[in-house]
Every structure is written in C-alpha cells, then in structure tokens.
Amino acid sequence: MSTNLTLSDEIAENPLIISWGFSMTNIRPEGKCPVCFSSFKFDKRRGFICPAHLTTPQRYVIRPFYKGERITRGTTFDGKTIRTLADALTLLRQFKDEKDRRILDITKWKSKLKIEYAFKHLIWKWYQEKEDLMNRGKLARGYVPKLRTYITNYYESFFKGIDVREILSCKDFARQLNKSPKYQKNILDALCSFFRWLRDEERLIQTIPVFPKIEVPEYEPQIASKDVRLAFLQLISENEPEHIPIFTYLIHQGCRPSEVRALMGDCIEGDQVSYRRNFSGRRLVEHTKTKRIRYNYLFPETRAVLPRVFPKQFVFTHGSGRSYSQDFLNDIYKRTLQKFNEKYGTNLDMPLYEFTKHSFGTEFINAHPEHEKLLQEWFGHTKPEMTRRYAKLKVVDAFRKLDNVKRIGSEWVVEGVKTP
C-alpha cells in the first residue's frame, strides 16, 4: 500500500497540471484497491484513491496521443515502474515537451509489456525449474505433469498478457474455476507456489496476491476389515494364484503399492524389509517417496510367500519376470473386487491404497491406540497429522476396549452385565 499524497503537493512540483485543469485523461492508475478490489477513483485533492479505504495505486501508466495513436507507457526510461502520480506527471510533461520541440522519437516511447515481467514467460520459466528438479529426482514425477495441466488449462488463458506486478488478487481467478473444492485448492496452491517463487527467488514482486480460502471437506477413506481382506485374498488364490505373493504382502504389511512394486532382493533380510526404492510414475527411482530409507518387520504370513531372488532382481514379478506396473496391479484388484461383490452381495468400491494401507493403519491404531508414534514410523510419515489421515481411530470402539466391553451377537457385554 503506497503512501497517500495530497494533490496540492504535486501541483506545486508540477505546475503543468494547473494548465490541464486537473485532467487525468492521459494518466491511469494500475491495479485495484488491495482491500476491496474496487477501481481507484480520482479526487481533486488527493489524486487517485479508494474512497472507502483510502488506499492509493502502487503503479501508474501514461497514455498520451501522438498522430491519432494512443501511446501507453508504464516505466521511466531507466526501467523503473511509475510509482506515484508525480512521477507520471513528470514523464507526461517530458513527452509534451519533446512533442512541442519536434524532437519526439515515438519508437522509444512505445512501451509494451516487458518479457521479464510477463506472466506467460515467467510461469513457464517456473515450470521448467520444476521439471529439472523432477528429472534430478527432487520432485515426484506424478506432480510436475499436473502443473503443466494447470498452466495450459487454467493459468494461461486467465492471466494472458498480464504483468505479474499487476496481479493483486487471485479471487476472480478462483471464482471462475468450476471444479471440486479439492481440485480448486490444488490449482490455487500451485499458483501460490509460483508467486512465492516470484517473490523469494526471482525478487520480481514484493507481496503475494490475495488468495481465497477454499474449504475442502475432510475425506473419509473407506476401510475394509481384516476378514474382508482375507476373503479377498482367498479369491485371488482361487482365480489368479500367480499374484498371491504381492497381494499377500500388500494386505498384511500395509505399505505404499509403489514401494512394494519396487522391492528388490537386497531389501529383504530375515524378518526385516527395508524400503529404499519407489516407482514414481512409470520410472524406478533410488529413493522412497519421503526420501528416507524405512525399515519394517515382516509378518510370518508375508515371509511365507516371499520368493528367493538375487539382490538386484524384483521381489514381485509376473509372466516372464516382469515387474508389476501400477495399471496392471489395479486391473487385478478391480477384477477381484467385482467378483467379491458378486459373491458376497456387497458393494465395495475403494482404491487399492485404501483397501490395503488405510485399512491396515486403521486396524492397527484401533487395536493399539497408544502406539500412534510406532505407526507413524512404520508409514514413514514426518508428521503425526499425516498418520491420522491414513489411520482413523474409532473413539467409541477405543473406549469400549478400555472399559472391557465386548459385543456378543446384537448385545454389548460389560463385565458380565448385558446392555442393550
């Protein structure tokens, strides 16, 4: 927010304005009020101002005519942005003086949007940096393609031809997004990251534009009980026994499918497994999603199905030794889930991630609510809040357990007393 200047001060420094009778037709403020986002109004005493909040513009442009053509310029000849009305008047007076003396070089006055401040130029420069980080293994390969989608489908069309210094609010941009709250938040979060880059790394803006707060309803993952998961595993055994090892592992160990697909022989040692690789998109990378090597205990049910492989061979393969792709693994899961619904008259419809990892975590935390930290380490989460997203504690069931309550048929039994 710039300091309010009284027009009387500027009149003293710019007597030319008196002869113009305070006409502002050749000067325009840039941007809008940072509080209410309304246009600035001209006041004879105070200049351009928001009457409601008394804020003033941070940038101006001059718009004089030359031989019937409107000339627009927003910077001085040393490249500085026109920040005050006084600066705009000074530059306009220079234009009139050169014109009156017939020494005006119109080519130097024609000012277009500088490429170094153009949104389109900068958004793709930012994207290129993200792509380079992805190629060096610093960013997930699934994240960066989403940024390209956001740029081509949403950012470019809305911010086309705009100087990034003129973007004070992204509320109008958010209003025209006809997407789910979660998808809107993803688009806006990425855009906010771009503006932080402009401020912190490129030093092109001083403040980040105002963003609306998007309320995203908390997602409640579906949970499959252990009995359901074991019945599902039985169907795999009956219909596609080749895939029993990897599904046994997924169901009993509760880990990311992308890390299970990436397991190699050097990750298995006795009753311990180390997660050190991951599939990012279709590419095998030599690190996990969290960039940390993680160690888990191998349950007996899992150890019983593990094949013997060489250190640099994939633990889980199919066909002629091929590793599992994400699509292939999901196809097997969906086929079997459909057969499960048909056989048991259920209507289960959940992603593989929820059927395995979410269900494992929720089952564990409800059996051992005191061991949340242990589950956090098992999952490899840096924050407990992330663990709670993947493992929902059923508070009522937890208190029943503390009170030694058990369900027998349709009744609750507490220390031998039946409670309906």
C-alpha positions in Angstrom: 0.0 0.0 0.0 1.6 3.3 -1.1 1.7 6.5 1.0 -1.2 8.9 0.3 0.0 12.0 -1.5 -2.0 15.2 -1.5 -2.5 16.6 -4.9 -1.6 20.1 -3.7 2.0 18.9 -3.2 2.1 17.5 -6.7 0.7 20.7 -8.1 3.5 22.7 -6.5 6.1 20.4 -8.1 4.2 20.1 -11.4 2.6 23.4 -12.4 1.7 21.9 -15.8 -1.2 20.2 -14.1 -2.8 23.6 -13.5 -2.9 24.4 -17.1 -4.5 21.0 -17.8 -7.3 21.8 -15.3 -6.6 18.6 -13.4 -7.5 16.4 -16.4 -6.4 12.9 -15.8 -7.3 11.5 -19.2 -3.7 10.9 -20.0 -2.9 9.1 -16.8 -4.3 5.8 -15.5 -3.7 4.0 -12.2 -2.8 0.3 -12.4 -4.4 -2.4 -10.3 -7.2 -2.1 -7.7 -7.7 -1.5 -4.1 -5.9 -4.3 -2.2 -8.7 -4.3 0.4 -11.9 -4.3 -1.6 -10.5 -4.8 -5.1 -12.5 -1.9 -6.5 -11.1 0.6 -9.0 -9.4 3.7 -7.8 -11.3 7.0 -8.2 -9.9 10.4 -8.9 -10.2 13.0 -6.2 -9.1 16.6 -7.0 -7.5 17.0 -3.6 -6.0 13.6 -3.1 -5.5 12.2 -6.6 -6.4 8.6 -7.4 -7.7 6.8 -4.3 -10.1 4.2 -3.0 -12.7 6.4 -1.2 -13.7 3.6 1.2 -10.3 2.5 2.4 -8.0 5.5 1.4 -5.5 3.3 -0.4 -3.7 4.6 -3.4 -2.2 2.9 -6.5 1.2 1.4 -6.5 1.7 1.9 -10.3 0.6 4.3 -13.0 0.8 4.5 -16.8 0.7 7.5 -19.0 -1.5 7.4 -22.1 -0.8 10.4 -24.4 -1.9 10.7 -28.1 0.5 11.0 -31.0 -0.8 11.4 -34.5 -4.1 9.8 -33.6 -2.4 6.8 -31.8 -2.7 6.2 -28.1 0.7 5.6 -26.5 0.9 3.6 -23.3 3.9 3.6 -21.1 4.3 2.3 -17.5 8.1 2.8 -16.9 10.6 5.5 -16.9 13.5 5.4 -19.4 15.8 3.8 -16.8 13.3 0.9 -16.5 11.7 1.9 -13.2 8.0 1.4 -12.6 5.9 4.7 -12.4 5.0 4.5 -8.7 3.5 7.9 -8.0 1.2 10.4 -9.7 4.0 13.0 -9.5 6.3 10.6 -11.5 3.6 10.1 -14.1 3.1 13.9 -14.5 6.8 14.4 -14.8 7.0 11.8 -17.6 4.0 13.2 -19.3 5.5 16.7 -19.2 8.6 15.3 -20.8 6.5 13.7 -23.6 4.7 17.1 -24.2 8.0 19.0 -24.2 9.6 16.7 -26.7 6.5 16.8 -28.9 6.3 20.7 -28.8 10.0 20.9 -29.7 9.5 18.4 -32.5 12.3 16.1 -31.2 9.9 13.3 -30.1 11.2 9.8 -31.0 8.0 7.8 -30.8 9.7 4.4 -31.0 11.4 4.9 -27.6 8.0 5.9 -26.0 6.1 2.9 -27.2 6.3 0.6 -24.2 5.0 -2.9 -24.3 4.8 -5.5 -21.5 8.4 -6.3 -20.6 9.1 -10.0 -21.2 10.8 -10.4 -17.8 7.5 -9.4 -16.1 5.1 -11.2 -18.4 3.0 -13.9 -16.6 3.2 -16.3 -19.5 7.0 -16.0 -19.8 7.5 -16.5 -16.0 5.1 -19.3 -15.4 6.9 -21.5 -18.0 10.3 -20.5 -16.6 9.0 -21.7 -13.2 7.6 -24.9 -14.7 11.0 -25.6 -16.3 12.7 -25.4 -13.0 10.2 -27.8 -11.6 10.7 -30.2 -14.5 14.5 -30.0 -13.9 14.0 -30.9 -10.3 11.8 -33.8 -11.3 14.5 -35.1 -13.7 17.0 -35.0 -10.9 14.8 -36.9 -8.6 14.0 -34.0 -6.3 10.2 -33.9 -7.2 7.7 -36.6 -7.7 7.2 -37.5 -11.3 3.4 -37.5 -10.8 3.3 -33.9 -9.5 5.0 -31.9 -12.3 2.7 -33.1 -15.2 -0.2 -31.8 -13.1 1.5 -28.3 -13.1 1.6 -28.4 -16.9 -2.1 -29.2 -16.9 -2.9 -26.3 -14.6 -0.8 -23.9 -16.7 -2.3 -24.8 -20.1 -5.9 -25.3 -19.0 -6.3 -22.6 -16.4 -3.5 -20.1 -15.8 -2.5 -19.1 -19.3 -6.0 -18.2 -20.5 -6.9 -16.1 -17.4 -3.6 -14.3 -16.9 -2.8 -13.8 -20.6 -0.8 -10.7 -21.4 -0.7 -9.6 -17.7 2.4 -8.1 -15.9 2.8 -10.2 -12.7 3.3 -7.0 -10.7 -0.3 -6.0 -11.6 -1.8 -9.2 -10.0 -3.0 -8.2 -6.6 -5.7 -10.8 -6.1 -6.5 -14.3 -7.4 -10.1 -14.3 -6.1 -11.6 -13.6 -9.5 -9.5 -16.4 -11.0 -10.8 -18.8 -8.3 -14.4 -17.8 -8.8 -14.4 -18.9 -12.5 -13.0 -22.4 -11.6 -15.9 -24.7 -11.9 -14.2 -27.6 -10.1 -14.5 -29.6 -6.9 -13.1 -27.8 -3.8 -10.2 -30.3 -3.6 -9.2 -29.7 -7.2 -9.6 -25.9 -6.9 -7.4 -26.0 -3.8 -4.7 -27.9 -5.8 -4.8 -25.4 -8.6 -4.6 -22.4 -6.2 -1.9 -24.0 -4.1 0.3 -24.5 -7.2 -0.4 -20.9 -8.3 0.5 -19.6 -4.8 3.8 -21.6 -5.0 4.5 -19.8 -8.3 4.0 -16.3 -6.7 6.2 -17.3 -3.7 8.9 -18.2 -6.3 8.5 -14.7 -7.9 8.9 -13.1 -4.5 11.6 -15.2 -2.8 13.7 -16.4 -5.7 13.2 -14.0 -8.7 12.6 -10.9 -6.5 10.1 -9.6 -9.0 7.2 -8.9 -6.6 7.2 -7.8 -3.0 3.9 -9.3 -1.8 1.9 -12.4 -2.8 -1.5 -11.7 -4.2 -4.6 -12.3 -2.0 -5.9 -15.9 -2.3 -9.4 -17.1 -1.3 -9.6 -19.7 1.4 -11.0 -22.9 -0.1 -12.8 -25.2 2.4 -12.2 -28.8 1.4 -14.5 -31.3 3.2 -12.4 -33.9 5.1 -12.1 -37.0 3.1 -13.2 -40.1 5.0 -11.5 -43.1 3.5 -13.3 -46.4 3.3 -12.0 -49.2 5.4 -12.0 -52.9 4.7 -12.0 -55.2 7.8 -9.4 -57.9 8.1 -12.0 -60.6 7.5 -12.9 -58.9 4.2 -9.3 -58.5 3.2 -8.6 -62.2 3.9 -11.7 -63.2 1.9 -10.5 -61.1 -0.9 -7.1 -62.8 -0.8 -8.8 -66.2 -1.0 -10.5 -65.1 -4.2 -7.1 -64.1 -5.6 -5.8 -67.6 -4.7 -8.7 -69.3 -6.5 -8.8 -67.2 -9.6 -5.3 -65.7 -10.2 -2.9 -67.6 -7.9 0.2 -66.1 -9.7 -0.5 -62.9 -7.9 -0.9 -64.2 -4.4 2.6 -63.1 -3.2 2.2 -59.4 -4.0 -1.4 -59.2 -2.7 -0.5 -61.1 0.5 2.3 -58.6 1.1 0.1 -55.5 0.4 -2.7 -56.7 2.7 -0.5 -57.9 5.6 2.2 -55.2 5.5 0.2 -52.0 4.9 2.6 -50.0 2.7 2.6 -48.0 -0.5 2.0 -50.2 -3.6 4.6 -48.2 -5.5 7.2 -49.2 -2.9 6.2 -52.8 -2.9 6.4 -53.0 -6.7 10.0 -51.5 -6.4 11.2 -54.1 -3.8 14.4 -56.0 -4.8 16.2 -58.8 -3.2 18.7 -56.6 -1.4 15.7 -55.1 0.6 14.9 -58.5 2.3 17.0 -59.7 5.3 15.5 -62.3 7.5 12.3 -60.9 9.1 13.1 -57.3 8.1 12.4 -55.3 5.0 14.0 -52.0 4.0 12.2 -49.6 1.7 14.8 -47.8 -0.4 13.2 -47.5 -3.8 10.0 -46.3 -5.3 8.1 -46.2 -8.6 7.5 -42.5 -9.5 5.0 -42.7 -12.4 6.5 -45.4 -14.6 10.1 -44.8 -13.6 12.0 -46.6 -10.9 13.9 -44.2 -8.6 16.5 -45.0 -6.0 14.6 -43.4 -3.1 11.3 -43.6 -1.3 8.6 -41.0 -1.6 9.8 -39.4 1.7 13.5 -39.7 0.6 14.1 -41.8 3.7 15.1 -45.5 4.0 12.5 -47.1 6.2 12.6 -50.5 8.0 9.6 -52.7 8.7 9.1 -56.0 10.3 8.0 -58.9 8.0 4.9 -60.7 9.4 5.0 -64.5 9.2 2.2 -64.6 6.6 4.3 -62.4 4.4 7.6 -64.3 4.8 5.8 -67.5 3.8 5.1 -66.2 0.3 8.3 -64.3 -0.4 10.2 -65.7 -3.4 14.0 -66.1 -3.3 15.6 -63.6 -5.7 19.0 -62.1 -6.4 19.9 -58.7 -4.8 19.1 -56.7 -7.9 16.0 -58.6 -9.0 12.5 -57.5 -8.3 10.9 -59.5 -5.5 7.4 -59.5 -7.1 7.1 -60.3 -10.8 4.6 -61.8 -13.2 4.7 -63.5 -16.5 8.3 -63.8 -17.7 9.8 -61.9 -14.8 8.3 -58.5 -15.4 7.8 -56.1 -12.6 4.2 -55.1 -11.8 3.0 -51.8 -13.3 0.5 -49.6 -11.4 -2.2 -50.2 -14.1 -1.7 -53.9 -14.2 -1.9 -54.2 -10.4 -5.0 -52.1 -10.3 -6.7 -54.1 -13.0 -6.2 -57.3 -11.0 -7.5 -55.6 -7.9 -10.6 -54.3 -9.6 -11.5 -57.6 -11.3 -11.2 -59.4 -8.0 -13.2 -56.8 -6.1 -16.0 -57.1 -8.6 -16.0 -60.9 -8.1 -16.0 -60.3 -4.3 -19.1 -58.0 -4.5 -20.9 -60.6 -6.7 -20.1 -63.5 -4.4 -20.9 -61.8 -1.1 -23.6 -59.3 -2.2 -21.6 -56.3 -1.2 -21.0 -53.0 -2.9 -17.3 -52.3 -2.1 -15.8 -49.6 -4.2 -12.5 -48.2 -2.9 -9.0 -47.7 -4.3 -6.3 -50.3 -3.7 -4.5 -47.8 -1.5 -7.5 -47.6 0.9 -8.1 -51.4 0.8 -4.5 -52.1 1.9 -2.6 -49.2 3.5 -5.6 -47.3 5.0 -7.3 -50.4 6.3 -4.0 -51.7 7.8 -3.4 -48.4 9.6 -6.9 -48.1 10.9 -7.0 -51.7 12.1 -3.6 -51.2 13.9 -4.5 -47.9 15.6 -7.8 -49.2 16.8 -6.2 -52.2 18.3 -3.2 -50.2 19.7 -4.3 -46.5 20.1 -1.3 -45.9 22.4 1.1 -46.7 19.6 0.4 -43.9 17.2 4.1 -42.9 17.1 5.0 -46.5 16.2 2.6 -46.5 13.3 4.0 -43.1 12.2 7.4 -44.7 11.9 6.0 -47.7 10.1 4.4 -45.5 7.5 7.5 -43.2 7.3 5.4 -40.0 8.0 7.3 -36.9 9.2 4.2 -35.5 11.0 1.6 -37.3 13.1 -1.2 -35.4 11.3 -0.4 -37.4 8.2 -0.6 -40.7 10.0 -4.0 -39.7 11.3 -5.2 -39.2 7.8 -4.3 -42.7 6.9 -5.4 -44.4 10.2 -8.7 -43.3 11.7 -9.2 -44.1 15.4 -12.7 -45.0 16.2 -13.1 -43.3 19.5 -16.2 -45.1 20.7 -14.6 -48.5 20.0 -11.4 -47.4 21.7 -13.4 -46.6 24.9 -15.3 -49.8 24.7 -11.9 -51.6 24.7 -10.8 -49.6 27.7 -14.0 -50.4 29.5 -13.6 -54.1 28.6 -16.8 -54.0 26.5 -17.4 -56.8 24.1 -20.1 -57.4 21.5 -21.9 -60.8 21.6 -24.5 -61.0 18.8 -26.6 -57.8 18.9 -25.8 -57.1 22.6 -22.9 -55.4 24.4 -21.5 -57.2 27.4 -19.7 -55.3 30.2 -18.1 -57.5 32.9 -20.9 -60.0 32.7 -23.7 -57.3 32.5 -25.8 -57.3 29.4 -26.5 -53.8 28.0 -28.9 -53.4 25.0 
